[in-house]
Amino acid sequence: MDMRVASSAANVDGAVIDVERGFDFLSVEYRALFARSDITAFQSPLWQAAIHRDLAPALGAQQHTITVRDRIDGSLLAVLPLVVQKLGPITVMQPADFGVCDANAIVGEDHVLDALANNAVVRRRFAALLKGAGALLYRKVRRDGFDVRRLFDGVTSSVGENAAYHAETGDDFEFWQRKTLNRKFSKELGRLNRQVERDFGPYEHRIAQSEAEIRAAFDFLVRARKDRFKSDLLANPVFVDFYRNYAIAGAATGEAITYVSTLNGEPVAVLFGVAYEQQFHAVLIGVDTERLAKYSLGMQLLYRTIKMRFDAGLHRLDFGLGNTGYKSLFRVDEVLLDNFSVARSPAGALLTAVYHHSKPLKNTLRRFAQRLR
């Protein structure tokens, strides 16, 4: 047997599993655990700290972070970021997400998580920590990572409405471009780039570095997206402040990147995302479609972002959730996501049945809790 697996199984037998309502996602112990875990940038320290500090209180949610610690030395073994919210008369536990994360996960090393999931005593302890909630609603579990459903008994599951998509260039950008991009599409991107500059003036693609540049980029994003997307988070000032403040703070640490296309020095397309090491997850994009719709500025910026990342030694871009649509032009790889629930009361059972099986009723629920996704 792998000694790490044997050690993990022994450690979790008497592990301390509890709720830490004041857990610090910026702590040294969480940073170290995150760095050892195979998860997405949506669980990164700065992102999770910002969610709990800026979004949870504003949206009427309470922190309910479940931690797993070694019983002897208290070292941190795993963290499950949850919050508690009221959904009408029902108290619901959910990931600390609020619609801003493309993936939710438990943070920990795979061999530790496997040991936790394979231990019936541990699963009963996780269930006990759902006390007081009518249901646990857990969304967006990536199929290429640890399956959080394994930590709970009595789970009901359904496939997520949207999948995740990513592109990887490998070490040879020209080879990737020839193999991946339709030749006509590739030539069209080059032609449009030249035409914009010829028709309007200096046209550049770069990363917004300073606070002033990032603020200008987000001012543009809000204007460009106004009335264009149903239930757009940027229609809510709480989310505008959250994203903008995170973009500014994350620019200094590399945990946020704001790519900007400028025309005569002014933003005409912006792509904001969360990042960690090789990862970059596209979160928000906005384009000047009023003046420049025919130039496909969004597609141009996505292509330029992939190229800028390659030039920096970074070979992957996650396009975000949705259907394939324009993403198919980049021959993306698809990762399915699952949603699951655990009912804790008759009302919770009804809620979870609606959530998994009735899209019209689910849409009605969203009017009461817009972050139910």
C-alpha positions as CSV (number, residue, x, y, z in Angstrom):
1,M,0.0,0.0,0.0
2,D,1.1,3.6,-0.7
3,M,2.5,4.9,2.6
4,R,0.8,8.3,2.0
5,V,-2.6,6.5,1.6
6,A,-2.0,4.4,4.7
7,S,-1.0,7.5,6.7
8,S,-4.0,9.4,5.5
9,A,-6.4,6.7,6.4
10,A,-5.0,6.6,9.9
11,N,-5.0,10.4,10.3
12,V,-8.7,10.8,9.3
13,D,-10.0,8.1,11.7
14,G,-9.8,10.5,14.6
15,A,-9.7,13.8,12.6
16,V,-11.4,16.8,14.1
17,I,-14.2,17.8,11.7
18,D,-16.0,21.0,12.6
19,V,-17.4,24.3,11.4
20,E,-15.1,27.3,11.7
21,R,-17.2,30.4,11.1
22,G,-14.3,32.7,11.3
23,F,-11.9,30.7,9.2
24,D,-9.2,32.8,7.6
25,F,-8.7,32.0,3.9
26,L,-5.6,34.3,3.8
27,S,-3.9,32.3,6.6
28,V,-0.5,30.6,6.1
29,E,-2.1,27.2,6.7
30,Y,-4.8,27.6,4.0
31,R,-2.3,29.0,1.5
32,A,-0.1,25.9,2.1
33,L,-3.1,23.5,1.8
34,F,-4.3,25.2,-1.4
35,A,-0.9,25.0,-3.0
36,R,-0.8,21.2,-2.3
37,S,-4.3,20.7,-3.7
38,D,-5.3,19.9,-7.3
39,I,-8.2,22.3,-7.7
40,T,-9.1,25.5,-9.5
41,A,-8.3,29.1,-9.0
42,F,-11.8,29.6,-7.7
43,Q,-10.6,28.1,-4.4
44,S,-7.6,30.4,-4.2
45,P,-6.9,32.2,-0.9
46,L,-7.5,35.8,-2.2
47,W,-10.7,34.8,-4.1
48,Q,-12.3,32.9,-1.3
49,A,-11.4,35.6,1.2
50,A,-13.0,38.3,-1.0
51,I,-16.2,36.2,-1.4
52,H,-16.5,35.7,2.4
53,R,-15.6,39.3,3.2
54,D,-17.4,41.3,0.5
55,L,-20.2,39.1,-0.9
56,A,-21.5,36.9,1.9
57,P,-22.6,39.7,4.3
58,A,-24.0,41.8,1.5
59,L,-26.1,38.9,0.3
60,G,-27.4,37.8,3.7
61,A,-25.2,34.7,4.0
62,Q,-23.3,33.4,6.9
63,Q,-19.9,31.6,6.7
64,H,-20.1,27.9,7.4
65,T,-16.6,26.6,6.6
66,I,-16.1,23.0,7.4
67,T,-12.5,22.1,8.3
68,V,-10.8,18.8,8.9
69,R,-7.8,18.9,11.2
70,D,-5.3,16.3,12.5
71,R,-6.4,15.3,16.0
72,I,-2.9,15.4,17.4
73,D,-1.2,18.5,16.0
74,G,-4.2,20.5,14.7
75,S,-2.7,20.7,11.2
76,L,-5.2,21.6,8.4
77,L,-6.1,18.6,6.2
78,A,-9.1,19.8,4.3
79,V,-11.5,22.8,3.9
80,L,-15.0,22.8,2.5
81,P,-16.1,26.4,2.0
82,L,-19.9,26.6,2.6
83,V,-22.4,29.3,3.5
84,V,-25.8,29.4,5.0
85,Q,-28.7,31.3,3.4
86,K,-32.4,31.6,3.7
87,L,-34.3,30.6,0.5
88,G,-37.8,31.7,1.4
89,P,-38.8,29.8,4.5
90,I,-36.0,27.2,4.0
91,T,-32.5,27.4,5.4
92,V,-30.1,26.2,2.7
93,M,-26.4,25.4,2.8
94,Q,-24.4,26.0,-0.4
95,P,-20.9,26.5,-1.6
96,A,-19.4,30.0,-1.1
97,D,-20.2,30.8,-4.7
98,F,-23.0,33.3,-5.2
99,G,-22.7,32.8,-9.0
100,V,-19.1,34.0,-9.3
101,C,-17.4,30.6,-9.3
102,D,-17.2,28.2,-12.3
103,A,-16.3,25.3,-10.1
104,N,-16.7,24.4,-6.4
105,A,-14.6,21.9,-4.5
106,I,-13.3,20.7,-1.2
107,V,-9.7,21.8,-0.7
108,G,-7.2,19.1,0.2
109,E,-4.8,16.5,-1.2
110,D,-6.4,13.8,-3.2
111,H,-5.2,10.9,-1.0
112,V,-6.5,12.7,2.1
113,L,-9.9,13.3,0.4
114,D,-10.1,9.7,-0.7
115,A,-9.5,8.5,2.9
116,L,-12.2,10.9,4.2
117,A,-14.7,9.7,1.6
118,N,-14.0,6.0,2.3
119,N,-14.6,6.4,6.1
120,A,-18.2,6.0,7.2
121,V,-17.6,7.8,10.5
122,V,-16.3,10.8,8.6
123,R,-19.3,10.8,6.3
124,R,-21.7,10.8,9.3
125,R,-19.7,13.7,10.8
126,F,-20.1,15.7,7.6
127,A,-23.8,15.0,7.6
128,A,-24.1,16.1,11.3
129,L,-22.6,19.5,10.3
130,L,-25.5,20.2,8.0
131,K,-27.8,20.4,11.1
132,G,-30.2,23.3,10.9
133,A,-30.4,23.3,7.1
134,G,-33.3,22.0,5.1
135,A,-31.0,21.0,2.3
136,L,-27.4,21.2,1.0
137,L,-27.4,22.4,-2.6
138,Y,-24.0,21.9,-4.1
139,R,-23.3,23.0,-7.7
140,K,-20.6,22.8,-10.3
141,V,-18.5,19.8,-9.3
142,R,-15.9,19.2,-12.1
143,R,-15.6,15.6,-13.3
144,D,-11.9,15.9,-13.7
145,G,-11.4,16.6,-10.0
146,F,-12.3,15.0,-6.6
147,D,-16.0,14.2,-6.4
148,V,-17.4,16.0,-3.4
149,R,-20.5,13.8,-3.5
150,R,-18.4,11.0,-2.0
151,L,-18.3,12.9,1.4
152,F,-22.1,12.6,1.9
153,D,-24.6,9.8,2.0
154,G,-28.2,10.1,0.6
155,V,-27.1,12.3,-2.3
156,T,-29.3,13.2,-5.3
157,S,-27.5,14.3,-8.4
158,S,-28.0,15.8,-11.8
159,V,-25.8,16.9,-14.7
160,G,-25.1,20.6,-14.8
161,E,-26.8,22.7,-17.4
162,N,-23.5,24.1,-18.5
163,A,-20.1,22.5,-19.1
164,A,-16.6,24.0,-18.7
165,Y,-14.3,24.5,-21.7
166,H,-10.6,25.0,-22.0
167,A,-7.8,25.2,-24.6
168,E,-4.2,24.1,-24.3
169,T,-1.6,25.3,-26.8
170,G,1.3,23.0,-25.8
171,D,4.8,24.2,-26.4
172,D,4.5,25.1,-30.1
173,F,2.1,27.9,-30.7
174,E,2.2,27.8,-34.5
175,F,1.6,24.1,-34.5
176,W,-1.4,24.6,-32.2
177,Q,-2.7,27.3,-34.4
178,R,-2.4,25.2,-37.6
179,K,-3.9,22.2,-35.9
180,T,-6.7,23.9,-33.9
181,L,-7.9,27.0,-35.7
182,N,-9.8,26.8,-38.9
183,R,-7.5,28.4,-41.5
184,K,-10.2,30.8,-42.7
185,F,-11.0,31.8,-39.1
186,S,-7.3,32.4,-38.4
187,K,-6.8,34.6,-41.5
188,E,-10.0,36.5,-40.6
189,L,-8.7,37.4,-37.2
190,G,-5.5,38.8,-38.7
191,R,-7.4,40.7,-41.3
192,L,-9.8,42.2,-38.7
193,N,-6.9,43.2,-36.5
194,R,-5.3,45.1,-39.3
195,Q,-8.5,46.7,-40.5
196,V,-9.4,48.1,-37.0
197,E,-6.0,49.8,-36.8
198,R,-6.3,51.0,-40.4
199,D,-9.8,52.4,-39.9
200,F,-9.5,53.9,-36.4
201,G,-5.9,54.2,-35.2
202,P,-3.5,52.5,-32.8
203,Y,-5.0,49.2,-31.6
204,E,-3.2,47.3,-28.8
205,H,-3.8,44.2,-26.6
206,R,-2.2,44.1,-23.2
207,I,-2.7,43.5,-19.5
208,A,-4.0,46.3,-17.3
209,Q,-1.4,46.8,-14.7
210,S,-2.2,49.9,-12.6
211,E,-5.2,50.6,-10.5
212,A,-6.2,53.4,-12.8
213,E,-6.1,51.1,-15.8
214,I,-8.1,48.4,-14.1
215,R,-10.7,50.9,-12.9
216,A,-11.1,52.2,-16.4
217,A,-11.4,48.6,-17.7
218,F,-14.2,47.9,-15.3
219,D,-16.0,51.1,-16.0
220,F,-16.0,50.0,-19.6
221,L,-17.2,46.5,-18.7
222,V,-20.2,47.8,-16.9
223,R,-21.1,50.1,-19.8
224,A,-20.5,47.5,-22.5
225,R,-22.5,44.8,-20.7
226,K,-25.5,46.9,-19.7
227,D,-28.8,45.4,-20.8
228,R,-27.0,42.7,-22.9
229,F,-27.1,39.7,-20.6
230,K,-30.0,38.3,-18.6
231,S,-29.4,38.4,-14.9
232,D,-26.0,39.9,-15.4
233,L,-24.1,40.1,-12.1
234,L,-22.7,43.5,-13.2
235,A,-26.1,45.0,-12.9
236,N,-25.7,44.8,-9.2
237,P,-23.2,47.3,-7.6
238,V,-22.3,44.8,-5.0
239,F,-20.8,42.5,-7.6
240,V,-19.2,45.4,-9.5
241,D,-17.3,46.4,-6.4
242,F,-16.4,42.8,-5.6
243,Y,-15.0,42.1,-9.1
244,R,-13.2,45.4,-9.4
245,N,-11.6,45.3,-5.9
246,Y,-10.5,41.7,-6.5
247,A,-9.0,42.7,-9.9
248,I,-7.0,45.4,-8.3
249,A,-5.8,43.3,-5.4
250,G,-5.2,40.2,-7.5
251,A,-3.1,42.1,-10.1
252,A,-0.4,42.5,-7.5
253,T,-0.3,38.7,-6.7
254,G,-1.1,37.3,-10.1
255,E,-4.4,35.9,-8.8
256,A,-6.4,38.2,-11.2
257,I,-5.6,39.3,-14.7
258,T,-7.5,42.0,-16.7
259,Y,-6.7,41.8,-20.5
260,V,-7.6,44.9,-22.4
261,S,-7.8,45.8,-26.1
262,T,-7.4,49.6,-26.6
263,L,-8.1,51.8,-29.5
264,N,-6.3,55.2,-29.3
265,G,-5.6,54.4,-25.7
266,E,-9.3,53.7,-24.7
267,P,-10.7,50.3,-23.9
268,V,-12.8,48.7,-26.6
269,A,-12.7,45.1,-25.2
270,V,-12.0,43.7,-21.8
271,L,-11.5,40.2,-20.5
272,F,-11.2,39.7,-16.7
273,G,-10.4,36.4,-15.0
274,V,-9.1,34.6,-12.0
275,A,-5.7,33.0,-12.2
276,Y,-3.3,30.7,-10.4
277,E,0.0,29.4,-11.8
278,Q,-0.9,27.9,-15.2
279,Q,-4.6,28.6,-14.7
280,F,-6.6,31.5,-16.1
281,H,-10.4,31.3,-16.0
282,A,-12.2,33.8,-18.1
283,V,-15.0,35.3,-15.9
284,L,-16.2,38.6,-17.6
285,I,-15.9,39.9,-21.1
286,G,-17.2,43.1,-22.6
287,V,-16.9,44.5,-26.1
288,D,-17.8,47.8,-27.8
289,T,-20.6,46.4,-30.0
290,E,-22.2,49.8,-30.6
291,R,-19.4,51.1,-32.7
292,L,-17.4,48.1,-33.6
293,A,-19.7,45.0,-33.8
294,K,-18.5,43.9,-37.2
295,Y,-14.9,43.6,-36.1
296,S,-15.3,40.7,-33.7
297,L,-13.3,42.4,-31.0
298,G,-14.2,39.7,-28.4
299,M,-12.8,36.9,-30.6
300,Q,-9.8,39.0,-31.3
301,L,-9.1,39.5,-27.6
302,L,-9.6,35.8,-26.8
303,Y,-7.0,34.9,-29.5
304,R,-4.6,37.6,-28.4
305,T,-5.0,36.5,-24.7
306,I,-4.0,32.9,-25.7
307,K,-1.0,34.3,-27.5
308,M,0.0,36.6,-24.7
309,R,-0.2,33.8,-22.3
310,F,1.8,31.5,-24.5
311,D,4.5,34.2,-24.8
312,A,4.6,34.3,-21.0
313,G,5.1,30.5,-20.8
314,L,1.4,29.8,-19.9
315,H,-0.3,27.3,-22.1
316,R,-3.9,27.1,-21.0
317,L,-7.1,29.2,-21.0
318,D,-10.4,28.2,-19.5
319,F,-13.2,29.9,-21.4
320,G,-15.8,29.7,-18.6
321,L,-19.1,27.9,-18.5
322,G,-21.8,27.7,-21.1
323,N,-22.4,25.8,-24.3
324,T,-19.8,25.4,-27.0
325,G,-20.9,28.3,-29.3
326,Y,-18.0,30.5,-30.3
327,K,-15.7,28.3,-28.1
328,S,-15.8,25.5,-30.8
329,L,-13.8,27.8,-33.1
330,F,-10.8,27.1,-30.7
331,R,-11.5,23.3,-30.6
332,V,-11.9,23.4,-26.9
333,D,-11.9,20.4,-24.5
334,E,-15.1,19.9,-22.5
335,V,-15.4,19.0,-18.8
336,L,-18.9,18.2,-17.5
337,L,-20.1,19.4,-14.2
338,D,-22.5,17.8,-11.7
339,N,-24.9,19.3,-9.2
340,F,-25.9,17.4,-6.1
341,S,-28.1,17.9,-3.0
342,V,-28.7,16.3,0.4
343,A,-32.2,16.8,1.8
344,R,-32.5,17.4,5.5
345,S,-36.2,18.0,5.9
346,P,-39.5,17.4,4.0
347,A,-39.3,21.0,2.7
348,G,-35.7,20.4,1.7
349,A,-36.6,17.2,-0.1
350,L,-39.2,19.2,-2.1
351,L,-36.7,21.9,-2.9
352,T,-34.1,19.5,-4.1
353,A,-36.6,17.6,-6.3
354,V,-37.5,20.9,-7.9
355,Y,-33.9,21.8,-8.3
356,H,-32.9,18.6,-10.1
357,H,-36.0,17.8,-12.1
358,S,-38.0,20.9,-13.0
359,K,-36.3,23.7,-14.9
360,P,-39.3,26.0,-15.0
361,L,-39.8,25.8,-11.3
362,K,-36.1,26.1,-10.8
363,N,-36.2,29.4,-12.7
364,T,-39.0,30.5,-10.4
365,L,-36.8,29.7,-7.4
366,R,-34.1,31.9,-8.9
367,R,-36.4,35.0,-8.6
368,F,-36.3,34.4,-4.8
369,A,-32.6,33.6,-4.7
370,Q,-30.8,34.8,-7.7
371,R,-27.5,33.1,-6.8
372,L,-29.2,29.6,-7.0
373,R,-27.3,28.3,-10.1
